[in-house]
Amino acid sequence: MRIARFTTGGDPQYGVIAGELDQFGQPAEDAQLLVLAGDPLYVGLKPTEQTLRFADVKLLAPVIPRSKVVAIGKNYADHVAEMKGVTGGDAPEEPLLFLKPNTSVIGPGDSIVYPPQTENVHFEGELAVVIGRICKDVPAAKAADVIFGFTLANDVSARDLQVKDQQWSRAKGFDTFCPLGPWIDTDLTLAEIEAGIDLKTYLEGDLKQDGTTADLIFDVARIIEHVTAAMTLLPGDVILTGTPAGVGPMQPGDEVEVTSSRLGALTNPVIKKP
């Protein structure tokens, strides 16, 4: 099922999107949203009797991580190659971890704010994993047991600061630098991801990234095993799995869209900091 976090003008609510997606990963114009009673990560799937037209709600980030966003760097060989002259290095021997604060998370349609400290902000479209329960030391064979679902992400990066700082916390941790959405798909399986789902990024309508999750160097199960060997994950924590080749700069006034025919479209405008 597809679980959305949304508002109709008041407090955030959760709902299940009824119906199938079209070829562009979008719900039908007459799609309905079955409203849930509370956050399904904590109270389970408790449907109410209320339904809304999907077209009448504003989507929010489908989850606000309770503690952290864990991101994986250099996890597509073609991206490693394109970045060798920028950040250096070969493909890692094990998943390369860094953290983004939960305050960097925004939702569909929210603005990515271009900070004055940088002159080179890049998009990075990615598959994101939403964790469903407290977990530590999870073997790869049990990874599916701790996954709530999957969504799309944009690991926005200040590339010049990434190089200048020689580490990635500031460059990838600014407020608004982690768009998530448009919803969480709880039916997508690890086998489907390994077989490959499409992952594309458009800038001002031009295709910039055209990848498939079949090309992940480290698959989702291996990533979860590696992350949980180091740190405890909490319900709602998010793992970004890496970006394929084609990353590049965006400017205030641009619109960036990360899409998948399976997971929908995550669209955000870029604005200059007021």
N, C-alpha and C positions, 0 to 999 in steps of 0.2 A: 504494500500500500504506500501511498504518498501522503506524508504528514507535513502540513504547512503550519507555520506560526504566522499569525496575521493580526490585523487590527481593523476595526470599522470606525475608529475614532476614539476608542477608549483603551482600556488595558489590553495587553496582548492576550490572544486566545489561540487555541490549537484546533485543527480540523483535518479530516481525511478527505482528499480530493477524489471524487467519484469519476469513473470513466477512464478511457484510454487517452494517451497522448497522440497528437498527429505526427506527421513525418518530421516536423521541426521541433518535436519535444514539447509542444504546448497543449494544454487542455482545450477541449472544444469550447466554443463560445458560450454554450449553455451548460457548462460543467457546474456541478454543485459541490458544496463543501459541507460535510457532516461535522458539526461542531462537537468537540470533545470536552469533557469535564476535567479541566486541569492539564498539567504537563504530563504527557504519556511516559516520559522518562522516569517520573516519580510516582504517579498514581495509576499507571497502566492505561490501557485503551478503554476509556469509559465514555461511550457515545451518549450524547443528549438527544432530545427529539428535535433540536433546532437544525435547520439547514439554511445555507446562504448561497447566493450566486457567487461563484468564484470571481466573476468579473467585478463584483461590488466590494471586494476587500483589498486592503493593501498588504502585500506580503512583507514580512520582517525576516531578519536572519532566522533560519529555522531552529537554531540553538544558540544560546549564549553559554560558552564553556564555563563550567563552575570554577575551574582553576587555570586551564592552559590550552593553548594550541601548540601541538608538537608538529614540527615540519621536518620533512626529509629533503636534503639537498642532493643534487647530482644523481638523480635516480632514473634518468633516461640517457642512454649513451650518446644520442645525437645532441642533447643539451650539454652534456659534459664537453663534447667536442667544440661546440660553439662558444663556450665560456672559458676555454683553456687559456686564451690570450687575455682574459679579463680578470678572473679570480684564480686562474692557474689550477694545476693538479689534474690527475687522471681520475677515472672512476674509482670510488672508494671500495675497499674490501669488505666493508660492512656498512649498514645504513648510517648516513651522516645526519645527526640530529641537531636541530636548533629550536628555540622557543619563540613564539609570538604571544604577546600578552592578550588576555581576553578583551581588553579595552580596544584592541585593533579591529574587532569584529563589527561589521555593518551588514545590512541586508540588501536585497534586490532594490534597485532604484536609488539607493542612498549614494551620496557623493563621496568619491575618493578625493581627499584634500591634499593638494600638492604643497608640501611644506617649503618654507623659504630656505631651509638649510641645505636643500639639494637642487641640482639642475639636471638630474637624469633618473626619472622615475620610470620603472618598467612594469609591465604586466607579466603575469605568469599563471596561466590557466592550469588547474589541477583537479584531480579527484580527491575528495575529502571523506574520511571515515569518522562517523559519530559513535562514540563509545557508549554502551548501554548499562554498564554496571561497574562497581569498584573492582579493579583487577590488578594483579601483580604476578610476575613470573608466569606468564601465559605461554605455553608451548605453541608452536605454529599450528599443530594439529587441532588445537582447541580455540584458535583465534576467532572462528565464527561465533563462538558462544558468547563473546563479549561485545560483539558489534550490534549496535542498534540499527544502523542504516548508513546510507551514503548520500552525499550531496556534492555540489561543485564549489570551488574556491578560486580566488585570485590572490596569489601570494605576492602582493604588491611590494616592490623592492626599490629602494634608493640606491642605484647601482654605484654611484660615485662614493657614497658613504660606506658602502660595503667594502669597496677597495681601500678607502682611506682608513677606516677603523680596523681593518684586518680581522674583523669578526662581524657578526650579522645582526646583533640584537637591535641596535638603533636603526639600521638600514631597513629592517623588515618589521619593526615594532611600532612605527608611528600609528596614532589613532587613524582609523579608517583603512589601514593597510591589509585588512583581511576580510574582504567581502565573502559571504557564504550564502548559498541558496541554489535554486529558489525554494526547494522543499527537501525532505528526507525520504529517500526510497528505501523501504525496509525489506523489499523482496529481491533486490539485486544480490547475486551470490558471488562468492569468491571465484567459483569456476567460471562464471560469465566474465568477470574482470580479467582473469588470466587468459581467457580466450580472446578478449579484447572488446572494449566498448570505445566508441569514438570520443575524442576530446578535442575541441576546436576553440580558438580564440580569434575574435574579430575586433579590429580597431577601425572605428568610423566605417563599418561595413566591409572592410577589406580583410580577407582571411590571412592571419599571421601565423597561427599555430594549427597544425593538422596532425594530431597524434592518435595513438591507440594505447590503451592500458596493457595490451599484450606485450608492449616494449618496456615495461617496468623492469629495471635491473633487479630490484628486490621486491617481491610480491607483497601483498597486504599482510598475509599471515606471517611472513618473515619480519616485516616491519613491526607488527604488534609484539612478536616475541622479543625483538631487540629493545623496543621502547620499554616494555614492562619489566625487562630484566634490570633496568636502571631506575624506573620510577613508577609509582602507583598512578594509575589512571582512574578518574572519577566519572560518574555518569554525566554525559554531555561534553566531556573533553573531546577534542577534535584532532585528528591526525591528517596533515596534508602530505600526499604521497609523492610529490615531485612534479616537475613540469617538463613537457617535451620541448624540442627545439622550436625556435621562432620567436623567442622573447624579444622585446624591444621597447623603445621609449613611447610614452604618451604625454600629452600636454593638456593644460587646462583648456576646456572647451571640447575635448575628445569624449567619445563614448566607447567603452570597452565591453565586450560581451563574451563570456565563456559559455560554451554550449556542449550538449551531448544529446543525441537523439533519445537516449535512455533516461537522462536526468534533467532535461529541460534547459533553460537559458538563464544565466545570471548576468544582468546588465547594470552597469554603473557609469554615471558621468564623472568626469574629472574636473575639479574646480580649483582655482587658486585660493589659498588660505585667506580669509577675509582680513 
